[in-house]
């Protein structure tokens, strides 16, 4: 699925994502991840032995939720919800490179400061690549009255849809 420019802008900002995977008993597992877009895919890195990675190796269904700081004309915070299918990509160097990119985006530093993922004794890391199947939430990436991207004046003047 093609990710719109407005949704891509959220993915390119340092906004924490809540990642939901499914445990083997079907219960949800939620964790916070740093994400970035890669074309129409979404990426994050994690340790191979982490619960989310193990869950995705067994069941690739995934959901991400990002809450942007802006509000729309109705006063609702923008939220980007993505449903998709994950592929767990092995490769320590690729995972370390991704985490450095994410450290630059989220922390403003060129290298992940709290772990040397390239060290010979580093825990195995993976890249999780999400193919987006569905985009939901509150924002210009959705249609409908509560997702209006305009100001109250634009809504009053019928320049955009409003509540």
Residue, then its C-alpha position, 0 to 999 in steps of 0.5 A: x500500500x502506498x503511504x501518503x505524504x502526510x503519513x510519511x511526515x509523521x514517520x519521518x519525525x521523532x515520534x515514538x511508536x507503540x508496536x503491537x504483536x501477538x503472543x503465542x496465546x493470542x494476547x497482545x504484546x506492546x512495546x515502544x519502538x523507533x520507526x522510519x519509513x523506507x519507501x512504502x515500508x516502515x522499519x525498526x530494529x530490535x534484538x533477535x531474542x526480544x519478545x516482539x521479534x520472536x512473536x513476529x517470526x511466528x506470526x507476522x501480523x503487526x500494528x503500529x500507533x503513533x500520536x503526533x503532537x498536532x491537533x486538528x480543527x476539532x481539537x483531536x490529536x493526530x494519530x497514525x495507525x498502521x496495520x501490516x505484515x512484518x518481515x524479520x531481516x537478519x543481519x547485524x550490520x544492517x541492524x546497527x546501521x538502522x539503529x544509528x539512523x534512528x539515533x540521529x532522528x530520535x536523539x540527534x546523535x550520529x551513533x546509538x550511544x548506549x550500545x555498540x551493536x557492531x561489537x563481536x559480543x553484541x546481542x544479535x539484532x534484526x531489522x523489522x520491515x513492515x509492509x503496510x496493509x491498512x492506514x487508519x487514525x486521525x489526520x489528513x491521511x484519512x477521510x472524514x469530518x473528524x480528520x480535517x486538516x484545516x483551521x476553524x476558519x477554513x472549516x467555517x469557510x467550507x475550504x475543508x471538511x469539518x465536524 
